Amino acid sequence: MTARGRESWYEDEAGPLVRSYAVTGGRTRSDTRGLDLITLVVALRAASETPGLEPEYSRILSLCQRPVSVAEVAARVDLPLPVVKVLLSDLIERNLVLFRTATPVTDAPSPHVLQAVLDGIRKL
């Protein structure tokens, strides 16, 4: 409690306390983007070129000046992964960030590739 009888909303060491749902406007999921830990994101503009952004969005844009994974963004902005996914989805919708998902790796080649290789060997 402070001298005025009110609780302090922050500690000197930790800084101000803002709940995750306040940062995301109450949203908990990034809906249809399909962002996972290894999805690469890159900013299309610098944070300085987009005035009026909230601090969390600006920090993310600054980190994404080169391609970086969603996991790395979450680690560097020190926010929970679900929160970062929501914020990145917002930036994607605003056309400020591009994303590319990793191509799934399969253990076995497709039957068409195997057939083409077999046909090539037979022609030898």
DAWO-V262751 format. One line per field, one symbol per residue. ss: DSSP state (2 for helix, 1 for strand, 0 for the rest). psi: psi as a letter, one per 30 degrees, with the letter a starting at -180 (. if undefined). burial: I if it has 24 or more other ideal C-beta (glycine too) atoms within 12 Angstrom, else O. A space follows every 50 residues. Layout:
# DAWO-V262751
ss=???
psi=???
burial=???
This chain:
# DAWO-V262751
ss=00000000011000110002222000000000000000011110002220 00002222222220000112222222200022222222222220001111 000000000022222222222220
psi=klffglkkflleefakjkkefeeggfkflgcgfhkaegkkkkkflleffi lgkleeeeeeeefgflkkleeeeeeefhlkeeeeeeeeeeeeeghfkllk lkkkkkeklleeeeeeeeeeeef.
burial=OOOOOOOOOOOOOOOOOOOIOOIIOOOOOIOOIOIOOOIIIIIOOOIOOO OOIOOIIIIIIIIIOOOIIIIIIIOOIOIOIIIIIIIIIIIIOOOIIOIO OOOOOOOOOOOOOOOOOOOOOOOO
